[in-house]
């Protein structure tokens, strides 16, 4: 079953390409350790965005297994439906210190 990966920052979803999760996590952790920095993320296939990540940013990495069900009405419902599958960046911060 294919899995989609997203960085979720303040309830906004940013898709990750397969295999990019580790690099993005590292850049986010580095930004937090630096006291804050911009991290470049893809908004969609045509747009990129630089997001300011600080020690107080709310960031999660979400892994959603694609199923044969219709997509949720909005991203907030997707986050709620898959809350148990969230990877909390705090774990990465604690383990990297």
C-alpha positions as CSV (number, residue, x, y, z in Angstrom):
1,X,0.0,0.0,0.0
2,X,1.6,3.4,-1.0
3,X,2.3,5.9,1.7
4,X,2.3,9.7,1.3
5,X,4.5,11.8,3.5
6,X,3.8,15.4,4.7
7,X,5.4,18.0,6.9
8,X,2.6,19.7,8.9
9,X,3.4,23.2,10.1
10,X,0.7,25.0,12.0
11,X,-2.0,22.8,10.3
12,X,-0.6,23.4,6.8
13,X,0.4,20.3,4.8
14,X,3.6,20.3,2.7
15,X,4.1,17.1,0.6
16,X,7.4,15.3,0.8
17,X,8.9,13.3,-2.0
18,X,9.6,9.6,-1.2
19,X,13.0,9.5,0.5
20,X,13.1,13.2,1.5
21,X,11.8,12.6,5.1
22,X,15.2,12.2,6.7
23,X,16.7,15.3,5.0
24,X,13.8,17.5,5.8
25,X,13.8,16.3,9.5
26,X,17.5,17.1,9.7
27,X,16.9,20.6,8.3
28,X,14.1,21.3,10.7
29,X,16.1,20.1,13.7
30,X,19.1,22.2,12.5
31,X,16.8,25.3,12.3
32,X,15.6,24.7,15.8
33,X,19.1,24.2,17.2
34,X,20.1,27.5,15.5
35,X,17.3,29.3,17.3
36,X,15.4,29.7,14.1
37,X,16.0,29.6,10.3
38,X,14.1,29.3,7.0
39,X,13.5,25.8,5.7
40,X,12.6,25.4,2.0
41,X,9.6,23.1,1.4
42,X,7.5,22.3,-1.7
43,X,3.9,23.6,-1.5
44,X,2.9,21.6,-4.6
45,X,4.5,20.5,-7.9
46,X,4.9,24.1,-9.1
47,X,5.5,26.1,-5.9
48,X,8.1,26.1,-3.2
49,X,7.9,28.0,0.1
50,X,10.5,29.0,2.7
51,X,9.1,28.4,6.2
52,X,10.5,30.0,9.3
53,X,11.1,27.3,11.8
54,X,11.8,28.3,15.4
55,X,12.0,26.4,18.7
56,X,8.4,27.2,19.3
57,X,7.1,26.1,15.8
58,X,4.5,23.3,15.8
59,X,5.9,20.8,13.3
60,X,5.0,17.2,12.7
61,X,5.8,14.6,10.0
62,X,2.8,12.7,8.9
63,X,2.8,9.4,7.0
64,X,-0.6,8.5,5.4
65,X,-1.2,5.1,4.0
66,X,-3.2,5.5,0.8
67,X,-6.4,3.4,0.9
68,X,-9.2,2.8,-1.5
69,X,-11.4,5.3,0.2
70,X,-12.3,8.8,-1.0
71,X,-10.0,11.6,0.3
72,X,-11.2,13.7,3.3
73,X,-13.0,16.9,2.6
74,X,-10.0,19.0,3.9
75,X,-6.6,18.7,5.4
76,X,-7.7,19.1,8.9
77,X,-9.9,16.0,8.6
78,X,-6.9,14.2,7.2
79,X,-4.8,15.1,10.2
80,X,-7.5,14.0,12.6
81,X,-8.1,10.8,10.8
82,X,-4.4,9.8,10.9
83,X,-3.4,11.4,14.2
84,X,-2.0,8.0,15.5
85,X,0.5,7.9,12.6
86,X,2.1,11.2,13.4
87,X,5.9,11.4,13.9
88,X,6.5,14.2,16.4
89,X,9.6,16.3,15.7
90,X,10.1,16.6,19.4
91,X,11.2,13.0,19.4
92,X,13.8,13.8,16.9
93,X,15.0,16.8,18.9
94,X,15.3,14.7,22.1
95,X,17.1,11.9,20.3
96,X,19.5,14.2,18.5
97,X,20.7,16.1,21.6
